[in-house]
Amino acid sequence: MSTAAATPRGVPDASVARLPGYLRALTALAAEGIGLVSSEELAAASGVSSAMLRKDLSHLGSYGVRGVGYDVERLASEIAAALGLTQDWPVAIVGMGNLGRALAAYRGFAERGFRVIALLDHDERVVGDEVAGCPVLPMEDLPTLVAEQGLAIGVIATPPEGAQAACDRLVAAGVRSVLNFAAVVLAVPEHVTVRNVDLSTELQILAFHGQRSAVAEAVAP
């Protein structure tokens, strides 16, 4: 799907991708006791241009008040609602290797409205272990988690060679949203949404920019 495409709510995907950054900045401002923020200040805190921020927020019907700015708490609530964060989202993490265990211990999920209800692995030697205070369950429990606990999002933290099988099990159980940390492209039906987090790719992009900066400095007079 291209970045020009829109979500069912009518907000372009590129704008949706920036909303969490705005919400994070607003949350920090609220914690500091700041009640109003200008578009320029919020844009700087979010790492975008003020024109882009205003355009993104216009899709939510939020325009601020000229000469006053945005009400921090109100805008945070509007963005949270647009992102579907007014309810808890049940999450399962699949793959209890080093990455999976680190994700299981990450407190940021709960702070942002995502409740980890299960940790799963296909390896019988791992099933039954306790990780971050939760028992590791077998993959066979997936349908029950969907039916009885409303499992909505699956996080894949398996090695690349096991990611597609894990994804297939999630989809078959009824999970429609997948966050994939494995360095592999997953094949899913059209009704399933996949977001990929490839740490090695991000490092390679940083290396590219670092190299360009080094070359520019070397040839500068």
TAGIDA-V797757 format. One line per field, one symbol per residue. ss: DSSP state (@ for helix, = for strand, . for the rest). phi: phi as a letter, one per 20 degrees, with the letter a starting at -180 (. if undefined). burial: + if it has 16 or more other ideal C-beta (glycine too) atoms within 10 Angstrom, else -. A space follows every 50 residues. Layout:
# TAGIDA-V797757
ss=???
phi=???
burial=???
This chain:
# TAGIDA-V797757
ss=.....=.....=@@@@@@@@@@@@@@@@@@@....==.@@@@@@@@...@ @@@@@@@@......=...===@@@@@@@@@@@......======...@@@ @@@@...@@@@..========........==..=====@@@@@@@@@@@. ..====...@@@@@@@@@@@@@@...====............====..@@ @@@@@@@@@@@@@@@@@@@..
phi=.ffefdfgeneggffgfeggfffffffffffeneecbffffffffemcef fffffffffenddmdgndodfgfffffffgffemeecfdfccddodegfg ffffefffgffdnddfebdcbeeffegofdclncfedfffeggffffddm gdcddecefgfdfffffgfffffofdccddefebeeecffeddcddcdff ffffffffffffffffffeff
burial=----------++--++-++-+++-+++-+-------+-+-+++-++-+-- --++-++-++-+-+----++++--++-+++-++-+---++++++++--++ +-++----+----+-+++++++---++---+----++-+-++--++---- ++++++++---+++-++-+++-+-+-++++++-+-+-+---+-+------ ---------------------
